[in-house]
Amino acid sequence: MTLDGKIAVVTGGSRGIGRAICLRLARMGATVVVNYVSRPDAAEATVASIKETGGNAAAYQFDVADTEQVQAAIKKILTDFGRVDILVNNAGITRDGLIAMMKEQAWDEVIDTNLKGAFNCIKAVSRPMMKQRWGRIVSITSVIGFAGNAGQANYAAAKAGMVGLTRSVAKELASRGVTVNGIAPGYIDTDMTKELSEEVTEKIKAEIPMNSLGTVEDVAAAVAYLVSEEARYVTGQFIHVNGGMFMG
Ligand code: NAP
C-alpha cells in the first residue's frame, strides 16, 4: 500500500494516536502535515522522527475548533503543497464529569474540539477533494460514542455526533471518489488514558476480552487501510479497534 505523492493532514498529530498515524502515513510515502494546538515541541519532534527516516512532514499550528483558523490553515496548506488528499480528524479532548455536575464550559469545549473541529476540517477540504476526484477522510471517534460512558456525556455525544457526520458526508462525497470513514478505538495507551488511575485502568482491562489496552500502532494500522487505494469501495464505515470490548 503506497501513498507516494499524497498530501495528508493529521489533526492532533503531535502526540499519541495522531503521532503514530503521522509516522505510519509518512512511512507509506505521504507528505504529512502534523497539526497541533499548544505543543510545538511535540509537533516538531514528530516531524523530526519522520524526516530521520527519509519522510516528508511539516508542523502547522491551528485550533480545529476555530472555524477561521481552520479555513486559513487549509488554504495555506493548499498553497504550500498544491493539494490535500487525506484528512485524518484525530484532535480530541476530554473534560469528564457526571451530568449533574458538568459545567457548560466542559460540554462546549468537548463538542467544539471533537465534533465541530471535525466539521470545520471536513468542510475545508471537501471542495478541493471533490474537484480532484480523489480523497480520503478518516475520523477518530471512540467506543464511547457507540456504548456511552458514565462521566463522559459530553465526549460520548461528540463522538456519536462524528458517526452521523461521517455517514452523511460519506453519502455526499461518494460519487466524487472521496471516501469518509471512521475508527472507533477502545482504550489506547496514550497521554489521554494515562490520566486514569491505576485502579480504573485495571477495571477497564478486566472488561476487555484481550485483557490489555491497545497501542497507538493498532489504530494507525486501521487508518493505513482506510486511506489506501485498496479501500476505494469502503465508505461510511467504522473499524472498531478495541480488543473485543464492544462489538458494534
Ligand atoms: P492525546 O494524547 O491527548 O493527544 C491529543 C492531540 O490532539 C494532541 O496532538 C493535541 O495537540 C491535539 N489537540 C487537542 N486539542 C486540539 C485542538 N483544539 N486543535 C488541534 N489539535 C488539538 O490524545 P490521544 O489519546 O492520542 O487521542 C487522539 C484521538 O483519539 C482523540 O480524538 C481521542 O478522543 C481519540 N480516542 C482516544 C482513545 C484513547 O484511549 N487514548 C480512545 C478512543 C478514542 P497538542 O500536542 O498541541 O496539545
Residues whose N, C-alpha, C, O or C-beta is under 5 A from the ligand:
A	BS01	NAP	G12 G13 S14 R15 G16 I17 G18 N35 Y36 V37 S38 R39 A42 F62 D63 V64 A65 N90 A91 G92 I93 T113 I140 T141 S142 V143 P185 G186 Y187 I188 T190 D191 M192 T193
